[in-house]
């Protein structure tokens, strides 16, 4: 059995992006306020497989939504979000985030966030798709970059010697350590998290971080698709950990395709381009969106909320799909494209408000957007579903929380409105951190002076060592090349689990994903080194991606309706009752999809006869075409 280094923490943050940093700052600031009430300050282990400033939050461009000004209201923001979510939003989660959104954005202002300014000196706001008012705070088109810088720099106040935040940069979390509780025996809700198993990529050794509370903040899983806006690190790690721990993944089939990505690379051109007045043109130079239900056509350079280019993202991507099939796109080696025209904005406004977009277009498309339209097409972008949590990020496993894109609080429903996601990382990240701190206080804070591993249950150490053994044994064995598995996964998801789906395509995709999971059991890792072994690390990530992709495709096949970002050619109408899809993993590796009404508490999953069917998939469902 592998020898483990064992360290204590009170709360472990898995992920160093906006959600993880927000949670860590919430704990650090609370510890500062309560310093006299507790002899020992808490220890927060902030674990990231990359340096935190390389977390995917850095790629967010457009902004974060929060109500300011007399022409807007919290109720209007709630209404816009519920309308965009197409019946699958959890209203308590929507209200929880919306009511706290502006407060978190003002908190960033106090931290030093360089928001763009209106003439009166207050933070400026811009229009965003699906929003009826201009309420999106922004920092040019690098909002995520500046937001992540601001959070990270603020966290440095608390991360020195003896500080609350203890950083574990470039440490790869392999899995959760979860034990059965002594409660009612009621499935996942009777289980307790006891820490995480980590691989220290610099020392080349496994580590158990023992803790009574863990916050998953690992981002989404859209990188599973072949063409995506997501960075290579966005591999569904936290979702897969939660699924293996018995927590359902909710609504993973609801994958948002952003309408304006660069062809081939999938690089995002922010919705802020359209909020500033950019327009979409077909091959003949016509604004085509009005022909697909997004009209009436608006004056060029004068966008109208929720109309034409400022419609919800799902509807713009669907309009592209229809225009492509109507022969209105421009053929390229990477598929049909339409044109994103910014020329009427002028070079000065583009340089002021959209400098990143201009640079991306020049570098990756060879186009100066001040002179020529930019070719774009939809690309996989955002995972609306994720680890099922309540509005504050709590799961049904004791001590386990999730926040940000990896979580499904119910905020986004069937289609996320742009700029709601960044503010969710702040609001739910902070709430999850506060809840995790309360959990750690119940357990009693760790003694910083205790020896390594002191007081850790030997059974927990043994379980963690088993996890480490399983992953480390992957090195130097197997015959299946991971690159081939990864390429085939991206190809089949792009082809059969895209903007529009049908049963035949989804069955093909499901059969392929199941076969890829079988092949992964014999995956080949050539590099046997212990330190900074990227071959092995990427293969570990691929296992998580396959698991999450399996849940997404199975959920898409089981959801026999069209709702929000999930559109079925064979079931074009929405069902009468909006239902969540819940994916669970069997001990034999099978994936089961059940359904539960919106607003139902955990445990309310039930079979639905019409339109939504429970599915258990290993191979039989995809091969036979019927219920297993």
C-alpha positions in Angstrom: 0.0 0.0 0.0 1.2 3.5 -0.9 2.6 5.6 1.9 0.7 8.8 2.3 1.8 12.1 3.6 -1.1 13.3 5.9 -1.9 16.9 6.7 -4.8 18.5 8.5 -7.1 21.3 7.3 -10.5 22.5 8.5 -11.8 23.2 5.1 -10.5 22.0 1.7 -11.2 24.1 -1.4 -10.8 22.1 -4.5 -10.2 24.7 -7.2 -8.5 28.1 -7.2 -10.9 30.0 -9.5 -13.5 32.6 -8.5 -15.7 30.2 -6.6 -12.9 28.6 -4.6 -11.2 32.0 -3.8 -14.6 33.5 -2.8 -15.2 30.6 -0.4 -11.6 30.9 1.0 -12.0 34.6 1.5 -15.3 34.2 3.3 -13.7 31.9 5.8 -10.6 34.1 6.2 -12.6 37.2 6.8 -14.9 35.5 9.2 -11.9 34.2 11.1 -10.6 37.8 11.3 -13.9 39.0 12.8 -14.1 36.1 15.3 -10.4 36.0 16.3 -11.2 36.6 20.0 -13.9 34.0 20.1 -11.8 31.0 19.0 -8.3 30.1 20.3 -7.4 28.5 17.0 -8.0 30.1 13.6 -9.2 27.7 10.9 -6.9 26.3 8.3 -8.2 26.5 4.7 -6.4 24.3 2.2 -6.7 25.9 -1.2 -5.9 23.2 -3.7 -5.5 23.9 -7.4 -4.1 21.7 -10.2 -2.7 24.9 -11.8 -1.4 28.1 -10.4 -4.7 29.9 -9.3 -4.2 32.7 -11.8 -4.5 30.1 -14.6 -7.9 29.0 -13.4 -10.6 29.2 -16.1 -12.3 32.2 -14.5 -9.6 34.2 -16.2 -11.2 33.5 -19.6 -14.6 35.1 -18.7 -14.9 38.2 -20.8 -18.3 39.9 -20.7 -19.2 40.8 -17.1 -21.2 40.0 -14.0 -24.9 40.9 -13.4 -26.1 43.0 -10.5 -29.0 45.4 -10.2 -28.0 49.1 -9.9 -29.9 52.2 -11.0 -33.5 53.4 -10.7 -34.6 51.8 -14.0 -33.9 48.2 -12.7 -35.1 46.1 -9.8 -34.3 42.8 -8.2 -37.7 41.5 -9.3 -36.9 42.2 -12.9 -33.6 40.4 -12.6 -35.4 37.4 -11.1 -38.0 37.5 -13.8 -35.4 37.6 -16.6 -33.5 34.7 -15.1 -36.6 32.6 -14.6 -37.7 33.3 -18.2 -34.3 32.3 -19.5 -34.3 29.1 -17.5 -37.4 27.8 -19.3 -39.1 26.3 -16.2 -36.1 24.5 -14.7 -34.8 27.3 -12.4 -35.1 26.8 -8.6 -36.7 30.1 -7.6 -35.1 30.1 -4.1 -31.7 29.8 -5.7 -32.4 32.6 -8.2 -33.6 34.9 -5.5 -30.7 34.0 -3.2 -28.1 35.0 -5.9 -29.9 38.0 -7.3 -30.5 39.6 -3.9 -26.8 39.3 -3.0 -25.3 39.9 -6.5 -24.7 43.7 -6.3 -23.4 43.4 -2.8 -20.7 41.0 -4.0 -19.8 43.3 -6.9 -19.5 46.2 -4.5 -17.2 44.0 -2.3 -15.0 43.5 -5.4 -15.0 47.3 -5.8 -13.6 47.6 -2.3 -11.0 44.9 -3.0 -9.8 47.0 -5.9 -11.6 45.6 -9.0 -11.0 47.9 -11.9 -14.6 48.2 -13.2 -15.3 50.4 -16.2 -16.8 53.7 -15.1 -19.8 55.7 -16.1 -19.4 59.5 -16.5 -20.5 60.0 -12.8 -17.6 57.7 -11.7 -19.8 54.8 -10.7 -19.3 51.3 -12.2 -20.7 51.2 -15.8 -23.1 48.5 -16.9 -23.8 47.1 -20.3 -26.6 45.1 -22.0 -26.4 41.4 -22.2 -28.4 38.7 -24.0 -31.7 37.8 -22.3 -31.5 40.6 -19.8 -34.3 43.2 -20.1 -32.1 46.0 -18.5 -28.4 47.0 -18.7 -27.1 45.4 -15.4 -23.9 43.7 -16.4 -20.8 45.2 -14.6 -17.7 44.9 -16.7 -14.0 45.6 -17.0 -13.6 46.1 -20.7 -13.8 42.6 -22.2 -11.4 41.0 -19.6 -13.8 40.9 -16.7 -12.8 37.4 -15.6 -9.1 38.2 -15.8 -9.4 41.3 -13.6 -11.9 39.6 -11.2 -9.6 36.6 -10.7 -6.6 38.9 -10.2 -8.6 40.9 -7.6 -9.7 37.8 -5.6 -6.3 36.2 -5.8 -4.4 39.3 -4.7 -6.8 39.8 -1.8 -6.3 36.2 -0.7 -2.5 36.8 -0.4 -3.3 38.9 2.8 -4.3 35.6 4.4 -1.8 33.1 2.9 1.5 33.9 4.6 3.1 31.9 7.5 0.4 31.3 10.0 -2.3 32.6 7.7 -5.7 31.1 7.4 -5.2 30.1 3.7 -2.7 27.5 2.9 -2.1 27.1 -0.8 -1.4 23.9 -2.6 -0.7 25.0 -6.1 -0.2 22.4 -8.9 -1.7 19.7 -6.7 -4.0 17.3 -8.5 -7.0 16.1 -6.4 -7.7 12.5 -7.3 -10.8 11.8 -5.2 -12.8 12.5 -2.1 -12.6 10.4 1.0 -16.1 9.6 2.1 -17.2 7.3 4.9 -20.5 5.9 6.0 -22.1 7.8 8.9 -23.8 6.4 11.9 -27.2 7.9 11.0 -30.3 6.5 9.4 -28.6 4.6 6.6 -30.4 6.8 4.1 -27.9 6.6 1.1 -25.7 9.6 0.4 -27.3 11.6 3.1 -25.9 9.3 5.7 -22.3 9.7 4.4 -19.6 12.1 5.6 -16.7 13.6 3.7 -13.4 13.2 5.5 -11.0 14.9 3.2 -9.4 14.5 -0.3 -6.6 12.5 -1.8 -4.2 14.7 -3.7 -1.1 14.2 -5.8 1.7 16.7 -5.2 3.0 17.2 -8.7 6.2 18.7 -7.5 7.2 16.2 -4.9 5.7 13.3 -6.9 3.9 11.8 -3.9 0.3 11.3 -2.7 -1.1 13.4 0.1 -4.2 13.0 2.3 -5.7 16.3 3.3 -7.9 15.3 6.2 -10.8 17.7 6.8 -14.4 17.7 8.0 -15.5 20.0 5.1 -14.7 20.1 1.4 -15.9 22.7 -1.2 -15.8 21.5 -4.8 -15.1 24.5 -7.1 -13.6 22.8 -10.1 -15.6 24.4 -13.0 -17.6 22.8 -15.8 -17.2 20.0 -18.3 -17.8 21.6 -21.8 -14.2 20.7 -22.8 -15.6 17.1 -23.4 -16.9 18.4 -26.7 -14.4 18.6 -29.5 -14.9 22.3 -30.1 -15.3 24.4 -27.0 -14.5 27.7 -25.4 -13.2 25.9 -22.3 -9.5 25.6 -21.4 -7.9 22.2 -21.4 -8.1 22.1 -17.6 -11.9 22.1 -17.5 -12.4 18.4 -17.4 -15.3 17.8 -15.0 -13.1 16.6 -12.1 -15.3 17.8 -9.3 -18.5 16.5 -10.9 -16.9 13.1 -11.3 -15.8 13.1 -7.7 -19.2 13.9 -6.4 -20.8 11.3 -8.7 -18.5 8.6 -7.3 -19.3 9.8 -3.8 -23.1 9.1 -4.4 -24.2 12.7 -5.1 -26.5 13.0 -8.1 -25.5 15.1 -11.0 -28.4 17.2 -12.1 -29.4 18.2 -15.7 -26.0 17.6 -17.3 -27.7 17.3 -20.7 -28.2 21.0 -20.6 -25.1 22.2 -22.3 -25.0 25.8 -23.5 -23.5 26.5 -27.0 -22.2 30.1 -27.2 -23.3 31.5 -30.6 -20.0 33.4 -31.3 -16.9 31.2 -31.2 -14.1 31.3 -33.6 -14.3 28.4 -36.1 -11.9 25.5 -35.4 -10.4 26.7 -32.1 -13.8 27.5 -30.4 -12.3 30.6 -28.8 -15.0 32.8 -27.3 -15.9 36.2 -28.6 -17.9 37.6 -25.8 -21.6 38.5 -25.8 -20.5 42.0 -24.9 -19.7 42.4 -28.6 -23.4 42.2 -29.3 -24.2 44.2 -26.2 -22.1 47.0 -27.6 -24.0 46.9 -30.9 -22.3 44.2 -33.0 -24.6 42.4 -35.5 -24.7 38.9 -37.1 -24.8 38.6 -40.9 -25.5 35.6 -43.1 -23.5 34.7 -46.3 -25.4 37.4 -48.2 -24.7 40.1 -45.6 -28.3 40.0 -44.2 -29.2 40.1 -40.6 -30.8 36.7 -40.5 -32.0 36.4 -36.9 -35.4 37.9 -37.5 -36.2 35.1 -39.9 -35.9 32.6 -37.0 -38.1 34.2 -34.4 -35.7 36.7 -32.9 -37.1 39.9 -34.5 -38.2 42.5 -35.2 -35.0 43.7 -36.7 -33.4 46.6 -34.7 -31.3 49.5 -36.0 -27.7 48.6 -36.5 -25.7 49.8 -33.5 -28.8 50.2 -31.3 -29.4 46.9 -29.6 -32.7 46.2 -27.9 -32.8 43.8 -24.9 -34.0 40.3 -25.6 -34.3 40.9 -29.4 -32.1 40.0 -32.4 -28.5 39.8 -31.3 -29.4 40.2 -27.6 -31.7 37.2 -27.6 -30.9 34.3 -25.2 -27.8 32.3 -26.2 -29.8 29.1 -26.8 -32.0 30.7 -29.3 -29.2 32.4 -31.2 -27.3 29.1 -31.5 -30.5 27.4 -32.7 -31.0 30.1 -35.2 -27.5 29.5 -36.6 -28.2 25.8 -36.8 -31.4 26.5 -38.9 -29.6 29.1 -41.1 -26.8 26.6 -41.7 -29.3 24.0 -42.9 -31.0 26.6 -45.1 -27.8 27.3 -46.9 -27.3 30.7 -45.5 -23.8 30.2 -43.9 -20.4 30.5 -45.4 -18.7 27.1 -45.9 -15.2 26.7 -44.3 -13.1 23.6 -43.5 -14.4 23.9 -39.9 -18.1 24.1 -40.9 -20.4 26.9 -41.9 -19.9 30.3 -40.4 -21.8 33.6 -40.1 -20.2 37.0 -39.8 -20.0 39.1 -36.6 -19.9 42.8 -37.8 -18.4 45.4 -35.5 -17.2 47.9 -38.1 -19.9 50.5 -37.3 -18.7 50.7 -33.7 -15.5 52.3 -34.9 -11.8 51.7 -33.9 -11.9 53.9 -30.8 -14.9 52.2 -29.2 -13.6 48.7 -30.1 -10.2 49.6 -28.5 -11.9 51.0 -25.3 -14.6 48.3 -24.7 -13.5 45.3 -26.7 -9.7 45.2 -26.8 -9.4 41.4 -26.1 -11.9 40.6 -28.9 -10.0 42.7 -31.3 -6.8 40.9 -30.4 -8.3 37.4 -30.6 -9.8 38.1 -34.0 -6.5 39.4 -35.3 -4.4 36.6 -33.9 -6.7 33.6 -34.4 -8.9 34.6 -37.4 -6.6 37.0 -39.2 -9.3 39.7 -39.2 -9.2 43.2 -37.9 -12.8 43.7 -36.6 -12.6 47.4 -37.2 -12.1 46.7 -40.9 -13.8 43.4 -41.6 -16.5 41.1 -40.1 -15.3 38.2 -38.1 -16.3 34.6 -38.9 -18.1 32.9 -36.0 -20.1 29.7 -35.3 -21.5 28.2 -32.1 -19.2 26.3 -29.7 -19.7 24.3 -26.5 -19.4 26.8 -23.7 -21.1 26.2 -20.3 -22.5 23.3 -18.2 -25.9 24.4 -16.7 -26.1 21.2 -14.7 -23.7 19.9 -12.2 -23.5 18.6 -8.6 -26.9 18.9 -7.0 -26.8 21.4 -4.2 -29.1 23.8 -2.4 -28.8 27.6 -2.9 -25.9 27.7 -0.5 -23.9 24.9 -2.1 -24.6 22.1 0.3 -24.9 18.6 -1.0 -26.5 15.5 0.6 -23.1 14.2 1.8 -22.3 15.6 5.1 -19.5 18.3 4.9 -19.5 18.3 1.1 -20.3 21.5 -0.8 -20.0 22.7 -4.4 -20.0 26.1 -6.0 -19.6 27.7 -9.4 -20.0 25.9 -12.7 -19.5 22.5 -11.2 -22.6 22.9 -9.0 -26.3 22.9 -9.9 -28.0 25.2 -7.5 -30.9 25.7 -9.9 -30.0 29.3 -10.7 -29.6 28.7 -14.5 -32.4 26.3 -15.3 -32.4 25.1 -18.9 -30.4 28.1 -20.2 -28.0 30.4 -18.4 -28.2 34.1 -19.1 -24.9 35.7 -19.8 -23.2 37.4 -16.8 -25.2 35.4 -14.2 -22.4 32.9 -13.9 -19.6 35.1 -12.6 -21.8 36.5 -10.0 -22.9 33.0 -9.0 -19.3 32.1 -8.3 -19.1 35.0 -5.9 -22.4 34.6 -4.1 -22.6 30.8 -3.8 -18.8 30.6 -3.3 -19.0 32.8 -0.3 -22.1 31.0 1.0 -20.5 27.6 0.6 -17.4 28.9 2.4 -19.4 30.2 5.3 -21.4 26.9 5.5 -18.2 24.8 5.4 -16.7 27.0 8.2 -19.7 26.3 10.3 -19.3 22.5 9.7 -15.6 22.8 10.6 -16.5 24.6 13.9 -18.8 21.8 14.8 -16.0 19.3 14.4 -13.4 21.5 16.2 -10.6 23.3 14.5 -7.4 21.4 13.7 -4.4 21.9 16.0 -1.7 23.6 13.8 1.0 22.2 16.1 -0.1 18.6 16.0 2.1 16.2 14.2 1.4 15.1 10.7 -1.5 12.6 10.7 -2.2 13.0 14.4 -5.8 12.2 15.3 -6.7 11.0 11.8 -8.8 7.8 11.8 -6.5 5.0 10.5 -9.5 3.7 8.4 -9.6 7.0 6.6 -5.9 6.8 5.9 -6.3 3.3 4.6 -9.1 4.3 2.3 -7.1 7.2 1.0 -4.1 5.0 0.4 -6.4 2.6 -1.6 -7.5 5.6 -3.8 -3.9 6.6 -4.4 -2.8 3.1 -5.2 -5.6 2.8 -7.8 -4.5 5.9 -9.6 -0.8 5.5 -9.3 -1.1 1.9 -10.7 -2.2 3.4 -14.1 1.4 4.4 -14.9 3.3 2.2 -17.2 0.4 -0.1 -18.1 -2.4 -0.5 -20.6 -2.7 -0.5 -24.4 -5.3 2.0 -25.4 -3.9 5.4 -26.4 -5.6 8.2 -24.4 -5.4 10.7 -27.2 -7.5 8.4 -29.5 -10.1 8.0 -26.8 -10.2 11.8 -26.2 -10.5 12.6 -29.9 -13.3 10.1 -30.4 -15.2 11.5 -27.4 -15.0 15.0 -28.8 -16.0 13.9 -32.3 -19.2 12.0 -31.2 -20.4 14.7 -28.8 -20.0 17.4 -31.5 -21.8 15.2 -34.1 -24.6 13.7 -32.0 -25.0 15.8 -28.8 -24.9 19.3 -30.2 -27.4 22.1 -30.5 -30.2 19.8 -31.8 -30.4 16.1 -30.9 -32.5 13.1 -31.8 -32.8 9.5 -30.4 -30.7 7.9 -33.2 -27.8 10.3 -32.7 -28.0 10.1 -28.9 -28.0 6.3 -29.0 -24.9 6.4 -31.2 -23.3 8.8 -28.8 -24.2 6.8 -25.8 -22.9 3.5 -27.3 -19.7 5.3 -28.2 -19.2 6.8 -24.7 -19.9 3.4 -23.1 -17.4 1.7 -25.4 -14.8 4.5 -24.6 -15.3 3.9 -20.9 -14.5 0.2 -21.5 -11.4 1.1 -23.5 -10.3 3.5 -20.8 -10.1 0.6 -18.4 -7.0 -0.5 -20.4 -5.7 3.0 -21.1 -2.0 3.4 -21.7 0.2 5.7 -19.7 3.7 5.6 -21.1 5.4 8.0 -18.6 6.2 6.3 -15.3 7.8 9.3 -13.7 6.4 10.6 -10.4 7.2 14.4 -10.7 5.1 16.6 -13.1 3.9 13.6 -15.1 1.5 15.3 -17.5 0.8 12.1 -19.4 -0.6 10.5 -16.3 -2.4 13.6 -15.1 -4.2 14.2 -18.4 -5.2 10.5 -18.4 -6.7 10.9 -14.9 -8.6 13.9 -16.2 -9.9 11.9 -19.2 -11.5 9.4 -16.8 -13.5 12.2 -15.2 -14.5 13.6 -18.5 -15.7 10.3 -19.8 -17.8 9.8 -16.6 -19.4 13.2 -16.9 -20.0 12.8 -20.7 -21.8 9.5 -20.0 -24.1 11.3 -17.6 -24.8 14.1 -20.1 -25.6 11.8 -23.0 -27.7 9.5 -21.0 -29.7 12.4 -19.6 -30.1 13.9 -23.1 -31.6 10.6 -24.3 -33.9 10.3 -21.4 -35.2 13.9 -21.7 -37.8 13.4 -24.4 -38.7 17.1 -24.8 -37.2 20.3 -26.0 -36.5 22.8 -23.3 -34.0 25.7 -23.3 -30.6 24.5 -24.5 -31.8 20.9 -25.0 -33.6 20.6 -28.3 -34.9 17.3 -29.6 -35.8 17.1 -33.3 -38.0 14.1 -32.5 -39.6 15.8 -29.4 -39.9 19.4 -30.5 -42.3 20.5 -27.7 -41.6 21.0 -23.9 -43.2 18.6 -21.5 -46.2 19.7 -19.5 -44.3 19.5 -16.2 -40.7 20.7 -15.9 -38.5 18.0 -14.4 -34.9 17.7 -13.4 -32.8 14.8 -14.6 -30.7 13.2 -12.0 -27.7 11.0 -12.9 -26.3 8.5 -10.4 -23.5 6.0 -10.7 -24.0 2.3 -9.9 -21.3 0.1 -8.2 -20.9 -1.7 -11.6 -20.2 1.6 -13.4 -23.7 1.9 -14.9 -25.4 5.3 -15.1 -29.0 5.7 -14.0 -31.2 8.7 -14.9 -34.2 9.4 -12.8 -36.4 12.6 -12.7 -37.7 14.9 -10.0 -40.0 17.9 -10.1 -38.6 21.4 -9.8 -38.5 22.4 -6.2 -38.6 18.8 -4.9 -36.2 18.0 -2.0 -33.5 15.3 -2.4 -35.0 11.8 -2.4 -38.1 12.9 -4.5 -36.9 11.2 -7.7 -39.7 9.3 -9.3 -40.6 7.6 -12.5 -42.6 9.7 -15.0 -44.6 7.8 -17.6 -45.0 10.5 -20.2 -42.1 12.2 -21.9 -39.4 11.5 -19.3 -38.3 8.0 -18.6 -35.9 6.5 -16.0 -32.9 4.9 -17.7 -30.1 2.7 -16.5 -27.4 2.5 -19.1 -24.3 0.4 -19.4 -24.7 -1.1 -22.9 -28.3 -2.4 -23.1 -30.1 0.9 -23.4 -28.1 2.3 -26.3 -27.9 -1.0 -28.1 -31.5 -2.0 -27.8 -33.2 1.4 -28.0 -35.5 0.7 -25.1 -35.7 1.0 -21.4 -33.3 -1.1 -19.4 
